[in-house]
Amino acid sequence: MISRRNENLNVSENSLIIFGIISYLVIYIALFVINKLWINLENYYFLILSAYFIIFSLIYMKIKKLSINNLLISSSPLYRDRGIFIGILIFFYYIICSNLFVSIIGINTSPNSGLLIIPSIIIAIISSEIFFRGIIQRGLKIKFNKNVSIAIQALLWSMLKADFFLMTFSTIHLALIGLILIYPIGLLLGYVKEEWFLDSSISASLTAGIISIIILAI
């Protein structure tokens, strides 16, 4: 097991993290504008952003001379088991949020159930965990404290995970409601990563995603 003290954090990482955040926001806004004004990117949205997460993560690890184990920190089955439990709780939270939108606002938030969306969701879950929790949150701790770094990455992550609000709904206030509902999950996963390492937050996100896919398939 690699200890927390071997995470190899230093101030030179700051500019790389800032570049990663800015480039993510630029791509995010560009996809939103293209989707609204030109062509429907709903089925490809996750895949396009996942490609960016993977490319940036590989570049980051090469520059920092890190392996995936340096980011995961631990491979403890206990942490992964805790992550699975958190993932089940997150799934039920998603269900509550969806029901709120259907009953109060009258909008169905069920994602596209096409075959393309299933692998894209899995890829997005893993790549976004590495990008937001493994790299962005880790890097922000250089400049800020743990709580601030968790809060910032949770906001950025929430923009991605609330994508169906932003990609489908035409009104800004509905998009903001979506972000507010998703944001607590980003905070929870950030603290899960800090306490039980990245592999536990990955297992939590995967559990919630896989259960959702199974429910959709039934």
GILINFEN-V936889 format. One record per residue. N is the residue number from 1. RES is the residue in one small letter. SS is DSSP state (alpha for helix, beta for strand, coil for the rest). Layout:
n={N/N}
res={RES/RES}
ss={SS/SS}
This chain:
n={1/2/3/4/5/6/7/8/9/10/11/12/13/14/15/16/17/18/19/20/21/22/23/24/25/26/27/28/29/30/31/32/33/34/35/36/37/38/39/40/41/42/43/44/45/46/47/48/49/50/51/52/53/54/55/56/57/58/59/60/61/62/63/64/65/66/67/68/69/70/71/72/73/74/75/76/77/78/79/80/81/82/83/84/85/86/87/88/89/90/91/92/93/94/95/96/97/98/99/100/101/102/103/104/105/106/107/108/109/110/111/112/113/114/115/116/117/118/119/120/121/122/123/124/125/126/127/128/129/130/131/132/133/134/135/136/137/138/139/140/141/142/143/144/145/146/147/148/149/150/151/152/153/154/155/156/157/158/159/160/161/162/163/164/165/166/167/168/169/170/171/172/173/174/175/176/177/178/179/180/181/182/183/184/185/186/187/188/189/190/191/192/193/194/195/196/197/198/199/200/201/202/203/204/205/206/207/208/209/210/211/212/213/214/215/216/217/218}
res={m/i/s/r/r/n/e/n/l/n/v/s/e/n/s/l/i/i/f/g/i/i/s/y/l/v/i/y/i/a/l/f/v/i/n/k/l/w/i/n/l/e/n/y/y/f/l/i/l/s/a/y/f/i/i/f/s/l/i/y/m/k/i/k/k/l/s/i/n/n/l/l/i/s/s/s/p/l/y/r/d/r/g/i/f/i/g/i/l/i/f/f/y/y/i/i/c/s/n/l/f/v/s/i/i/g/i/n/t/s/p/n/s/g/l/l/i/i/p/s/i/i/i/a/i/i/s/s/e/i/f/f/r/g/i/i/q/r/g/l/k/i/k/f/n/k/n/v/s/i/a/i/q/a/l/l/w/s/m/l/k/a/d/f/f/l/m/t/f/s/t/i/h/l/a/l/i/g/l/i/l/i/y/p/i/g/l/l/l/g/y/v/k/e/e/w/f/l/d/s/s/i/s/a/s/l/t/a/g/i/i/s/i/i/i/l/a/i}
ss={coil/coil/coil/alpha/alpha/alpha/coil/coil/coil/coil/coil/coil/alpha/alpha/alpha/alpha/alpha/alpha/alpha/alpha/alpha/alpha/alpha/alpha/alpha/alpha/alpha/alpha/alpha/alpha/alpha/alpha/alpha/alpha/alpha/alpha/alpha/coil/coil/coil/coil/coil/coil/coil/alpha/alpha/alpha/alpha/alpha/alpha/alpha/alpha/alpha/alpha/alpha/alpha/alpha/alpha/alpha/alpha/alpha/alpha/alpha/alpha/coil/coil/coil/alpha/alpha/alpha/alpha/alpha/coil/coil/coil/coil/alpha/alpha/alpha/alpha/alpha/alpha/alpha/alpha/alpha/alpha/alpha/alpha/alpha/alpha/alpha/alpha/alpha/alpha/alpha/alpha/alpha/alpha/alpha/alpha/alpha/alpha/alpha/alpha/alpha/coil/coil/coil/coil/coil/coil/coil/coil/coil/alpha/alpha/alpha/alpha/alpha/alpha/alpha/alpha/alpha/alpha/alpha/alpha/alpha/alpha/alpha/alpha/alpha/alpha/alpha/alpha/alpha/alpha/alpha/alpha/alpha/alpha/alpha/alpha/alpha/coil/coil/alpha/alpha/alpha/alpha/alpha/alpha/alpha/alpha/alpha/alpha/alpha/alpha/alpha/alpha/alpha/alpha/coil/alpha/alpha/alpha/alpha/alpha/alpha/coil/coil/coil/alpha/alpha/alpha/alpha/alpha/alpha/alpha/alpha/alpha/alpha/alpha/alpha/alpha/alpha/alpha/alpha/alpha/alpha/alpha/alpha/alpha/alpha/alpha/alpha/alpha/coil/alpha/alpha/alpha/alpha/alpha/alpha/alpha/alpha/alpha/alpha/alpha/alpha/alpha/alpha/alpha/alpha/alpha/alpha/alpha/alpha/coil}
